[in-house]
Every structure is written in structure tokens, then in C-alpha cells.
């Protein structure tokens, strides 16, 4: 979880319409990640970079509103039904998920890889849809999981497709976060952009996690205003780079093109996604 001040967005000093209290409340809810269970105010303060007294007031307010549930015996919090209703409403109204799901599942069944559709969430990509073959070993990620933009195939595919100005802005923010590791990461991003230009997909072999291999390709809306990405990933000891590049890379690109065509055919009925 990035501290509030590290989010690559305009602050209240640059944007008079920016509501700091709202941003802080949202950062508290964003501190909860899949598998966390419950968190205390100290945990949330550490993840968000907010002062603990501020966190205490925010968790109290969010509990009163139904977005958090207070486990009084433990003095900690978990996400409440209010957050779930927001998430489900968003996902249920995203036509792209409905269209992409069967094609993603087909690719998962054929490859044994985990297939994910993601969109940018600050300096991460958040999974909006996920498919896996029931009989194979895949990564323990699902809808709602976050992975970094900088080192993953999904994130790099996204970077390759967005406008130059947006990419440059994100690169500066990612460089600040990466510190001494940035030159190596930047080389990987530039290589991925060359791969996208040449083949339509990019690779990340052991660059996010040393035991994970993945490929990714950008997914564009009809009007080009919305950029997402689809990746295929799995354990490196099963999925070797050679086969991923020779077989599943082209298959991923074909899958993405099919989904984009389906979106175009449904544009008149549903509007842009």
C-alpha cells in the first residue's frame, strides 16, 4: 500500500477542488488487501502514512457508515458490506468483463496459465477479472489483487499503450519509489515497449517475483480512451520462457484482438466501456 503522499495524483496544493479528508478516508479503505483479514489502527497508519490519531477518527467514521466493521474484542477492523456493494456495482456494470471472460477461460484451459484482466490503480494494476484451469498450478491471485506496474508484464503492457505524457508522469513516480533499483527496472520497461511494438506482447520473466514468468498485452477501448491489459502468468518451473514466447504470446495477442472486436460490435448497444 502506497502512503497517501506517494500517490501520483495532484494534491490539494495543486488542485483547489481536492478534498483531503475524502482522500484520507479512501486511503484507509485501500489499506486492506486480499488475505489481510483484520487490521488495527497502527497497521493502517503504517500502510497509509497517516498519523494514528487521524486514522482512529477515520476508522470510527467509516465504521459508523458501514464501510468498516469493528472487532471490538481485538480492537481491529475489517472491510464492511458497504465496500463490497461499491465494488460489486462497479464490476457488474463493466461489459468488458462479461465479454472477456469466456476468451480468457479458453486461453487458461489451453495454456494452464492464470489469465487476468487489469486496470491501473495508482502505481499498481488491479485485477478486474481472472481465469484459471482447475487442474493446473497457477498463482494465488484473484479479482481485487494488486500487482506493481513497474515490474509486471501486465503493468508494462499498460505503460506501452498509454499516451507519452501519462507514461512520463508515472515513470517519474515509479522511479522515486524504486530508488537504486530503478535503472534495472527502467531497462525492463523499455525492453517491454520494444516487444509490444514488434510482437504485440511483452515479457516479465522473474522480474516481479523470481519464480514467476508472465507475458502481457494491452487492451484498448474502441475510442482509445480506456487502456487495460491482459496477462498470462504462472510458476517459472512449469512455464518456460521459450514456450511462453513462441506459443502463448501470439495466442494472447489473438485473444486480445478478439475481445476488442467483440467490444466494437457491442458498442452501439452498450456505449463505450
ROZAFI-89697 format. One line per field, with one value per residue (C-alpha): residue in one letter; y, x negated, z negated; chain; residue number from 1. Coordinates in pm, 1 decimal. Example, Ala and Ser with C-alpha at 12.3 -4.5 7.8 and 13.67 -1.06 7.14 Angstrom:
% residues 2
type (a / s)
north (-450.0 / -106.0)
east (-1230.0 / -1367.0)
up (-780.0 / -714.0)
mol (A / A)
seq (1 / 2)
This chain:
% residues 273
type (x / x / x / x / x / x / x / x / x / x / x / x / x / x / x / x / x / x / x / x / x / x / x / x / x / x / x / x / x / x / x / x / x / x / x / x / x / x / x / x / x / x / x / x / x / x / x / x / x / x / x / x / x / x / x / x / x / x / x / x / x / x / x / x / x / x / x / x / x / x / x / x / x / x / x / x / x / x / x / x / x / x / x / x / x / x / x / x / x / x / x / x / x / x / x / x / x / x / x / x / x / x / x / x / x / x / x / x / x / x / x / x / x / x / x / x / x / x / x / x / x / x / x / x / x / x / x / x / x / x / x / x / x / x / x / x / x / x / x / x / x / x / x / x / x / x / x / x / x / x / x / x / x / x / x / x / x / x / x / x / x / x / x / x / x / x / x / x / x / x / x / x / x / x / x / x / x / x / x / x / x / x / x / x / x / x / x / x / x / x / x / x / x / x / x / x / x / x / x / x / x / x / x / x / x / x / x / x / x / x / x / x / x / x / x / x / x / x / x / x / x / x / x / x / x / x / x / x / x / x / x / x / x / x / x / x / x / x / x / x / x / x / x / x / x / x / x / x / x / x / x / x / x / x / x / x / x / x / x / x / x / x / x / x / x / x / x / x / x / x / x / x / x)
north (0.0 / 335.1 / 615.4 / 889.7 / 1136.5 / 889.8 / 857.1 / 1003.3 / 1243.2 / 1616.6 / 1722.7 / 1988.2 / 2237.7 / 2196.8 / 2137.0 / 2355.0 / 2103.4 / 1828.8 / 1714.4 / 1589.1 / 1433.8 / 1222.5 / 1113.4 / 1007.2 / 809.7 / 628.2 / 556.5 / 384.0 / 150.4 / 89.0 / -25.3 / -354.8 / -607.7 / -957.5 / -1203.1 / -938.3 / -1024.1 / -756.8 / -456.7 / -230.1 / 146.5 / 107.1 / -125.5 / 116.7 / 414.4 / 231.1 / 140.7 / 480.6 / 710.4 / 890.0 / 983.5 / 725.7 / 977.7 / 1069.3 / 701.2 / 645.4 / 917.0 / 786.6 / 424.1 / 535.6 / 732.8 / 455.3 / 206.0 / 427.4 / 442.0 / 65.4 / 61.7 / -98.9 / -347.0 / -312.8 / -633.8 / -486.6 / -773.5 / -738.6 / -363.9 / -408.6 / -358.8 / -541.3 / -419.1 / -398.7 / -463.4 / -101.5 / -150.7 / -475.4 / -313.5 / -43.8 / -297.6 / -531.4 / -245.3 / -136.1 / -484.4 / -578.1 / -279.2 / -340.6 / -503.7 / -571.6 / -839.1 / -1022.0 / -1017.8 / -1106.9 / -1386.1 / -1675.4 / -1594.1 / -1567.3 / -1900.9 / -2063.2 / -1943.0 / -2057.1 / -2404.7 / -2434.4 / -2298.9 / -2388.5 / -2027.6 / -1781.7 / -1517.4 / -1175.2 / -852.0 / -543.4 / -164.8 / 97.4 / 182.1 / 445.4 / 271.0 / -74.8 / -279.3 / -417.8 / -744.3 / -695.1 / -1048.3 / -1371.2 / -1715.3 / -2035.3 / -2400.5 / -2606.7 / -2883.4 / -2678.6 / -2486.6 / -2108.5 / -1802.3 / -1727.4 / -1406.0 / -1316.9 / -1026.5 / -734.2 / -834.8 / -563.8 / -607.4 / -335.4 / -159.1 / -129.7 / -494.3 / -698.5 / -793.2 / -653.7 / -320.7 / -285.7 / -370.3 / -93.8 / 152.2 / 77.1 / 171.1 / 492.7 / 846.5 / 965.6 / 1236.9 / 993.3 / 740.9 / 1001.6 / 1110.7 / 753.4 / 681.2 / 969.5 / 843.5 / 485.0 / 597.2 / 775.2 / 459.3 / 221.5 / 413.2 / 236.9 / -41.9 / 199.1 / 175.1 / -202.3 / -163.7 / 112.3 / -110.5 / -377.7 / -128.1 / -3.7 / -361.9 / -434.7 / -135.1 / -259.4 / -603.8 / -460.1 / -262.7 / -568.1 / -855.3 / -711.0 / -859.1 / -819.2 / -1046.0 / -1036.1 / -1345.6 / -1343.9 / -963.3 / -924.5 / -1242.5 / -1457.3 / -1771.7 / -1620.0 / -1592.1 / -1382.7 / -1218.4 / -925.4 / -733.1 / -402.1 / -391.5 / -72.9 / 57.1 / 149.8 / 521.0 / 458.5 / 647.3 / 343.6 / 128.9 / -200.6 / -505.3 / -883.1 / -1107.3 / -1478.2 / -1591.0 / -1895.7 / -2068.1 / -2044.8 / -2409.3 / -2513.2 / -2236.5 / -2184.0 / -1858.2 / -2026.3 / -2179.5 / -1870.6 / -1656.1 / -1899.0 / -2031.9 / -1833.7 / -1484.6 / -1496.2 / -1669.8 / -1390.5 / -1124.7 / -1308.2 / -1330.2 / -956.6 / -874.6 / -1096.5 / -922.6 / -580.0 / -683.0 / -807.4 / -473.2 / -290.5 / -499.0 / -422.3 / -52.7 / 70.1 / -117.7 / -52.0 / 254.7 / 283.2 / 96.2)
east (0.0 / -147.9 / -143.3 / 102.6 / -171.3 / -326.4 / -16.3 / -88.7 / 202.6 / 239.5 / 257.1 / 473.2 / 188.9 / 216.0 / 590.1 / 832.2 / 1111.3 / 914.6 / 1081.8 / 807.9 / 1044.2 / 1210.4 / 873.5 / 762.1 / 1079.3 / 1037.5 / 672.5 / 781.9 / 1012.6 / 741.8 / 506.2 / 696.2 / 557.2 / 681.7 / 597.0 / 543.8 / 842.5 / 838.6 / 611.5 / 554.9 / 520.7 / 144.1 / 134.3 / 341.5 / 129.6 / -185.4 / -38.3 / 110.3 / -148.6 / 128.1 / 93.4 / 250.5 / 493.8 / 618.8 / 659.7 / 856.9 / 1106.2 / 1137.9 / 1192.6 / 1458.4 / 1639.5 / 1611.5 / 1745.6 / 2048.0 / 2112.1 / 2085.9 / 1763.0 / 1567.9 / 1665.3 / 1506.1 / 1396.4 / 1424.8 / 1256.7 / 944.6 / 969.6 / 924.3 / 1120.4 / 1220.6 / 1394.5 / 1771.6 / 2061.8 / 2060.6 / 1727.1 / 1841.9 / 2154.1 / 1944.4 / 1708.6 / 1979.5 / 2174.2 / 1866.6 / 1774.6 / 2130.9 / 2156.3 / 1830.6 / 1927.4 / 1561.6 / 1552.3 / 1851.8 / 1707.5 / 1351.7 / 1433.5 / 1501.3 / 1196.7 / 977.2 / 1107.2 / 1041.1 / 680.0 / 642.1 / 770.1 / 533.8 / 220.6 / 252.4 / 161.8 / 352.6 / 514.4 / 601.2 / 759.3 / 638.5 / 658.0 / 435.2 / 484.4 / 223.6 / -114.3 / 40.9 / 261.2 / 573.7 / 726.2 / 1080.8 / 1128.4 / 932.5 / 945.8 / 758.7 / 776.0 / 898.4 / 645.4 / 324.5 / 96.0 / 136.5 / 54.9 / 269.3 / 414.7 / 776.8 / 1013.7 / 906.3 / 540.2 / 283.6 / -47.2 / -305.9 / -306.9 / -685.2 / -791.8 / -496.9 / -403.3 / -54.0 / -185.1 / -442.3 / -188.6 / 29.5 / -261.8 / -335.5 / 17.2 / 85.7 / 5.2 / -353.2 / -265.7 / -88.0 / -370.0 / -635.1 / -439.1 / -411.6 / -777.1 / -884.1 / -662.9 / -784.5 / -1147.7 / -1100.5 / -955.8 / -1215.7 / -1525.0 / -1850.5 / -1663.3 / -1519.9 / -1785.8 / -1732.3 / -1353.6 / -1362.1 / -1560.3 / -1294.2 / -1018.2 / -1196.1 / -1252.5 / -882.6 / -782.1 / -1004.3 / -845.3 / -493.5 / -584.8 / -736.3 / -515.2 / -211.1 / -303.2 / -579.6 / -752.5 / -844.0 / -1043.0 / -1139.7 / -1136.8 / -837.3 / -887.0 / -1188.7 / -976.1 / -704.5 / -703.8 / -442.7 / -351.3 / -114.6 / 66.2 / 258.1 / 634.2 / 786.5 / 1142.1 / 1297.6 / 1230.4 / 884.8 / 972.4 / 955.4 / 643.8 / 632.6 / 407.9 / 435.0 / 158.5 / 77.7 / -135.4 / -244.9 / -522.0 / -856.3 / -943.0 / -642.4 / -613.1 / -942.9 / -1020.0 / -1067.6 / -721.4 / -555.0 / -706.6 / -664.0 / -316.7 / -127.6 / -245.7 / -85.4 / 218.1 / 255.6 / 239.7 / 509.3 / 725.9 / 693.7 / 779.5 / 1087.9 / 1206.0 / 1152.9 / 1359.0 / 1636.9 / 1632.5 / 1661.8 / 1959.5 / 2138.4 / 2050.6 / 2375.6 / 2587.7 / 2388.5 / 2173.2 / 1803.0 / 1669.9)
up (0.0 / 102.1 / -155.7 / -65.9 / 19.9 / 265.9 / 483.6 / 828.5 / 837.6 / 783.2 / 419.8 / 262.3 / 308.4 / 686.1 / 711.7 / 517.2 / 579.5 / 399.1 / 72.8 / -157.8 / -413.3 / -144.7 / -5.0 / -351.0 / -411.7 / -82.9 / -160.4 / -481.9 / -288.9 / -29.5 / -305.3 / -321.7 / -74.8 / 18.1 / -257.9 / -527.2 / -744.6 / -1013.7 / -1068.5 / -1366.1 / -1354.6 / -1383.2 / -1083.2 / -878.4 / -984.1 / -873.6 / -534.7 / -455.6 / -610.9 / -803.1 / -1174.1 / -1404.6 / -1565.9 / -1217.1 / -1132.5 / -1454.2 / -1361.9 / -1007.3 / -1109.9 / -1358.5 / -1087.0 / -828.1 / -1081.6 / -1150.8 / -773.8 / -726.8 / -526.7 / -811.2 / -1081.8 / -1426.5 / -1600.9 / -1949.5 / -2135.1 / -1920.8 / -1868.1 / -1494.2 / -1173.1 / -858.3 / -544.5 / -573.4 / -335.8 / -218.8 / -42.5 / 114.9 / 255.5 / 423.4 / 575.8 / 697.7 / 852.8 / 1047.2 / 1167.3 / 1257.0 / 1488.6 / 1674.6 / 2003.8 / 2077.8 / 1805.6 / 1948.1 / 2297.6 / 2197.7 / 1952.9 / 2197.4 / 2410.3 / 2101.9 / 1975.8 / 2312.6 / 2300.6 / 1939.5 / 2025.0 / 2320.8 / 2152.2 / 1785.7 / 1706.8 / 1492.5 / 1715.3 / 1574.1 / 1695.3 / 1511.8 / 1499.2 / 1338.2 / 973.0 / 884.1 / 925.5 / 943.2 / 1171.7 / 1007.4 / 1129.3 / 1261.2 / 1395.5 / 1359.0 / 1518.0 / 1438.8 / 1535.3 / 1239.9 / 1293.4 / 1306.8 / 1071.9 / 1101.5 / 893.3 / 589.4 / 726.4 / 794.9 / 861.6 / 643.9 / 627.8 / 696.4 / 877.9 / 949.5 / 1283.7 / 1298.4 / 1294.5 / 1422.0 / 1776.7 / 1721.8 / 1596.7 / 1870.5 / 2140.5 / 1998.3 / 1999.9 / 2364.0 / 2470.3 / 2279.9 / 2405.0 / 2367.8 / 2116.0 / 1883.6 / 1913.8 / 1833.2 / 1526.1 / 1399.6 / 1475.0 / 1250.5 / 966.9 / 1008.3 / 1014.6 / 682.9 / 530.9 / 676.3 / 568.5 / 658.0 / 839.0 / 1094.9 / 1371.7 / 1394.2 / 1385.8 / 1646.5 / 1883.1 / 1843.1 / 1921.9 / 2234.4 / 2349.1 / 2294.6 / 2505.4 / 2788.3 / 2757.9 / 2775.4 / 3086.7 / 3255.1 / 3138.8 / 2963.3 / 2623.7 / 2365.6 / 2116.2 / 1749.2 / 1661.7 / 1295.0 / 1276.7 / 1044.9 / 843.1 / 921.9 / 957.5 / 1178.9 / 1558.7 / 1738.5 / 2066.5 / 2118.7 / 2391.2 / 2385.4 / 2437.1 / 2581.3 / 2589.5 / 2923.7 / 2875.0 / 2728.5 / 2411.9 / 2183.2 / 2163.0 / 1975.4 / 2007.4 / 2005.4 / 1878.7 / 1865.9 / 1573.9 / 1382.8 / 1188.7 / 1366.2 / 1301.8 / 1514.0 / 1772.5 / 1952.4 / 2137.5 / 2475.1 / 2490.1 / 2345.5 / 2620.1 / 2907.4 / 2830.8 / 2570.2 / 2666.8 / 3013.3 / 2865.2 / 2608.7 / 2881.2 / 3079.1 / 2766.8 / 2704.6 / 3065.7 / 3046.1 / 2729.0 / 2886.4 / 3189.7 / 2962.2 / 2783.2 / 3115.5 / 3223.8 / 2898.5 / 2889.3 / 3045.6 / 2794.4 / 2478.0 / 2538.9 / 2450.6 / 2152.8)
mol (A / A / A / A / A / A / A / A / A / A / A / A / A / A / A / A / A / A / A / A / A / A / A / A / A / A / A / A / A / A / A / A / A / A / A / A / A / A / A / A / A / A / A / A / A / A / A / A / A / A / A / A / A / A / A / A / A / A / A / A / A / A / A / A / A / A / A / A / A / A / A / A / A / A / A / A / A / A / A / A / A / A / A / A / A / A / A / A / A / A / A / A / A / A / A / A / A / A / A / A / A / A / A / A / A / A / A / A / A / A / A / A / A / A / A / A / A / A / A / A / A / A / A / A / A / A / A / A / A / A / A / A / A / A / A / A / A / A / A / A / A / A / A / A / A / A / A / A / A / A / A / A / A / A / A / A / A / A / A / A / A / A / A / A / A / A / A / A / A / A / A / A / A / A / A / A / A / A / A / A / A / A / A / A / A / A / A / A / A / A / A / A / A / A / A / A / A / A / A / A / A / A / A / A / A / A / A / A / A / A / A / A / A / A / A / A / A / A / A / A / A / A / A / A / A / A / A / A / A / A / A / A / A / A / A / A / A / A / A / A / A / A / A / A / A / A / A / A / A / A / A / A / A / A / A / A / A / A / A / A / A / A / A / A / A / A / A / A / A / A / A / A / A)
seq (1 / 2 / 3 / 4 / 5 / 6 / 7 / 8 / 9 / 10 / 11 / 12 / 13 / 14 / 15 / 16 / 17 / 18 / 19 / 20 / 21 / 22 / 23 / 24 / 25 / 26 / 27 / 28 / 29 / 30 / 31 / 32 / 33 / 34 / 35 / 36 / 37 / 38 / 39 / 40 / 41 / 42 / 43 / 44 / 45 / 46 / 47 / 48 / 49 / 50 / 51 / 52 / 53 / 54 / 55 / 56 / 57 / 58 / 59 / 60 / 61 / 62 / 63 / 64 / 65 / 66 / 67 / 68 / 69 / 70 / 71 / 72 / 73 / 74 / 75 / 76 / 77 / 78 / 79 / 80 / 81 / 82 / 83 / 84 / 85 / 86 / 87 / 88 / 89 / 90 / 91 / 92 / 93 / 94 / 95 / 96 / 97 / 98 / 99 / 100 / 101 / 102 / 103 / 104 / 105 / 106 / 107 / 108 / 109 / 110 / 111 / 112 / 113 / 114 / 115 / 116 / 117 / 118 / 119 / 120 / 121 / 122 / 123 / 124 / 125 / 126 / 127 / 128 / 129 / 130 / 131 / 132 / 133 / 134 / 135 / 136 / 137 / 138 / 139 / 140 / 141 / 142 / 143 / 144 / 145 / 146 / 147 / 148 / 149 / 150 / 151 / 152 / 153 / 154 / 155 / 156 / 157 / 158 / 159 / 160 / 161 / 162 / 163 / 164 / 165 / 166 / 167 / 168 / 169 / 170 / 171 / 172 / 173 / 174 / 175 / 176 / 177 / 178 / 179 / 180 / 181 / 182 / 183 / 184 / 185 / 186 / 187 / 188 / 189 / 190 / 191 / 192 / 193 / 194 / 195 / 196 / 197 / 198 / 199 / 200 / 201 / 202 / 203 / 204 / 205 / 206 / 207 / 208 / 209 / 210 / 211 / 212 / 213 / 214 / 215 / 216 / 217 / 218 / 219 / 220 / 221 / 222 / 223 / 224 / 225 / 226 / 227 / 228 / 229 / 230 / 231 / 232 / 233 / 234 / 235 / 236 / 237 / 238 / 239 / 240 / 241 / 242 / 243 / 244 / 245 / 246 / 247 / 248 / 249 / 250 / 251 / 252 / 253 / 254 / 255 / 256 / 257 / 258 / 259 / 260 / 261 / 262 / 263 / 264 / 265 / 266 / 267 / 268 / 269 / 270 / 271 / 272 / 273)
